[in-house]
Amino acid sequence: MADSTPSPLLSLAEVEELARRAHEGQADKAGRPYAEHLAAVAAGVRQRGGSDEQIAAAWLHDAVEDAALSREWLAGAALSEATKAMVLAVTKRAGEPVEEYTARILATPGALLVKESDLAHNADPVRLAVLDGPTRERLTAKYARVRALLGLE
């Protein structure tokens, strides 16, 4: 008889290690190791009072979007359904209007806090300062629009 006991969920330390490995060798727009962004978003979620499920989603928030991990992997991962839903909610889809993207985030319990932390780190003036002027201006406007659509302004 097969054991129908669900496997235990990944711990936050395991999720962090998995996210770091998945993004290994990747750099952000400023040329910094991508794992620094993931750590900052996870720390931001924790500082904002987020749950372990939200912190796990923060570590994985770009994994599917950046093709570091597949949707199939996520579907079968030892993560809560809430964490999986948050990761998919904050995953941008090719050609998707920003209004649909932000509506999905708002409709998914817990996802707004993950995106708020992501935007806060992306819009950090210290991070933006190393970018060229046109890129900095474009990203600043983009992040402000997303914040406004999410009701974070």
N, C-alpha and C positions, 0 to 999 in steps of 0.2 A: 504494500500500500504506500503510495507516494505521500511524502510529508507536505502538507498544505500550509505549514507555518511560513508566514512571509519572512523574507530575509531582513536582517536589521538594516536600518537606514544608515547611510554614510554619515560619519561624524563630521563636524565642521572642519577638523584638522584634515580629514581625508578629502573633503570637498576642496579645501584650499590647495592641498598637494596636487589633486587632479587638475584643478584650474591652472596652477602654475605650470604643470607639465604640458597641458593642452596648448598653452600660449607661449611655450618656450621658444626663444629665438625671435619672437615678435617684438616690435617697438611701437610706441605711440607716435603721434604726429610730431612730438618734440624730440623724438629719437631715444626716449627713455625706455627701459625694459617694460613691456606691457603689464607684467605682474605688479608693478608699482601702482598702476591705475586700479587694478582689481583689488589690491590690498586697501587702497584709499577709499574705494566705494564700499567695501565691506566694513571698514572702520567707521565710515560715515553712517551707515545703516545702524551699526551698534550704538554709536553716539546719539542717534536720533531715537533710540529705544526700540529698535527693530527686534523681531523674534529670530530664533535660530534659523527658521525656514527662510526668512528674508535675508539673513546674512549669507546663507548658502546660495540663494538666488543672486546676491550681489557678486559673489565669487564667480558665478557662472553666467553673468548677465550678457556677456559678449561672445560666449563660446559657440553658440549655434550661428549667430549672425556672422562671425568671422570664420566660420567653417572649421573651427578648432575641434568641435565635437558635432556630431550629426543629430538631427531631430530623432532619428531611430535610436541612437545611443541614449538620448535624454528620455525617450519614452520608456526604455527598459531599465533605466538607472535606479539604484536603491536610494531614491529621494522621495520626499512626500509629494503628493499630487499638487499641493499648494505651491511648493517650490518650483515644480515643473511648469505650472501655469504661469507663475511670475516670470520665469526665464523666457517662456514663449511670448508673454505679453510685451516684454521690453525688447524683443528681437525684431528689428526692422525687416520688412519684406521688400524685395526689389519692386520699385515702381509704386509703392504704397503711398498715398497721400498722407501728409503729416497729421491731418485731422483724424483719419482712421486709426493711425498708430496711437495717437494720444487717447482716443476714445477707448481703445482696447486696454491701455494701461489703467485708465480710470475705472473700467468695468471689472478689473481683475483684483480681488482682494490682496492687499499687501504690495502690489507692484508699484504704486505711486511712490512709496518711501524708497524703494530701490532706485527708481528713475530720478527722484529728487537728489539722492546722494551722487548718482552718476553725473547728473548735470552740474552739481556743485563742484565736483572735482574737474570736470571738463572745462568749466568756466573760470577756474581758479586763475586770477591774474598772473600769478607766478608762472604757471604752465603756459598761458597764452603769450606771455612776454617774449618767449624764445622763438615764436613763429613770425614769419614775415607779415607786414602790415595788412595786405589784402586778405590773407588767410585768417589772421586774427579778427579782422572786421567781419568777415563772412561767418566764422564760427560764433562770434559773440552775438550776432543777429540771429543765427539759427537757434542757439541755446535760449535766447530770450523769447523767441516765438514759441518754442516747445514749452518753456516754463509758463508762459501766458496761457496756452491751450490747456495746460494741466492745472491751472488755477493756483500756481505757485508764486505769482507776482503780487 
